[in-house]
Amino acid sequence: MKKAFTMIELIYVIVIIGILSAVAIPKFSGTKNSADITKGRAEVSSIRSAIITDRQKFLIRGDNSYISKLCTSTTAEKIFDTNGTSSRKLLAYGIVAGTADGKWSQNGSCESFNYKVNALDIQFDYNNTSGSFTCDRTDANTGDICKKMID
């Protein structure tokens, strides 16, 4: 007498695996977006902290201005590194620029940047008068993601 699984038992297993994968796959796709938002949130926090730290360092020297721009040039591979001078480094190593989800890119200048989440560009603007680095929370397409990244 041979011992083996019957065809019905194998079909049950295949059906159960199909149901589990139908539930799990959508959960994992949402996880990628959440991870990108969390990564962006941490980087925004680092950038803001670096802006304030730079200002405090120069306040001691009698210079009350914020760093003038957040990158070396408009075609840099790394952004948020310097303002074009070696005397005012923002982040020690900068952030590698890119156009994929979870990456930063410059938006034409060293005062405007995009962070991509779920194929949407979240635009962040730097104001060198007030030192603010923020995105538009009221934008119809990207406002919710912006709120998750800066609140």
N, C-alpha and C positions, 0 to 999 in steps of 0.2 A: 504494500500500500504506500503510495507516494503522498507526501505532505506538501501542499502548495496553497497559494491564495486563490480564491475563486475570482472569476471575472467581476462579480458583483462587489466583492470587497475592494478590488482595485478601482472600480468606478467610484465607490464611496470616497476613497482616499483622494482621487483626482478632484472630485467635486469639493471636498473640504479644503484642499490646497487652493483651488480656484477662488473660493469664497474668502479665505484668509488673504490672498494676494489682492483681491478686489478692495478689501478694506484697508490694507497696509500701504499700497502704492500711493493713494492720494495723501495719506498722512506724511509720507516721506517727502513728497514734493513741497508741502508746506514747511517742512523742517528746513529745507535749503533757503527759502526766503527769510525765515526767522533768523537763521544763522547769518545771512548777509546783513540784515538789519542790525543785529547785535554787534557784528564786526564794525559796521559803519558807526554805530553809536559809540563804541570804544575809541575809534579813531577821531571822531568829532570831539570827544572829551579830551583826548591827548592834544589835539590841535589847539583847542581853546585854552587848555592849561599852559601850553607852550607860549601862546600869545601873551597871557598874563605874566608868566615868568619872565619873558623877554622884557616886557614893559617895566616890571619891578626892578630888574637888573639895571636898566638904563635910567630909571628914576633916581637911583642912588647916585648916579653920575650927573644928575641935573637935567637929563633929557626926558621930558614927559611925553614924547611921541610914541605911538604904537609902531610896530614894524610896518614898513611901507607896503610890502607885498609878500605873498606866501610862497614864492617859487623863484627859481633862477631865471627862467625864460619861458616863453609860451610853447616851446617845443621840447621841454624837458622830459626825460624818461622817469625821473623821480620828482615828486612835487612835495610841497610843505617842507623843503629842506632849508633854503636860505632866501634872502631877499636880493640876491645878486652880489652881496658883499660877504666877506669872510667874518666880519665883525658881528653880524647879526644872524646867527644860525637859529632856525626855528626848531625843527626836529633833528636830532643828531644824524639819523640815517635817511630821513625822508620816507615817502611812501611810493612804491612803484606804481606808475600810471598804467592804465589799461582801459579797455572798452567793454570788458565782459562784466557779468553780474558780480557784485562785491568788489568792484574796482573804482578808483577815482580817475577822473580825467579833467583837464583844464578846459574851460569854456571860453577860449579866445583870449584870456588875459590871466594875470596872476592874482586877480581879485574875485574870479568867478570859477566855480568848480562843479562838476557833476559827479554824483555817486549813483551807480546803477544797481537797482534792485528789481527783479522780476521784469527785466527789459525796459524799465522806466528810468529816466534820468532825473534824479532829485538834485535840483540846483541849489548850491550853497554859495552865498556871497560874503566876501570879507569887506568890512568897512574900516579903513585904516584911521579914521577920525575917532570912532568910538571903540574900536577893537572887537566889534561883534563879528561872529562867524555863524551864520544861521541860514535857514531855508524858509520858504514861504509855506506856512501852515494852512493857508486858505486856498491853495491851488486845488482845483477840482480833481485833477488826476493824481497828484502826488502828495497832497496835504496830509493824508492819513499816515503815510510812510514817514513823512517829515516829522510829524508829531511823535512817532515811535522812536525816531532817532535823536530828538533833542529834548524831549520831556523826561 
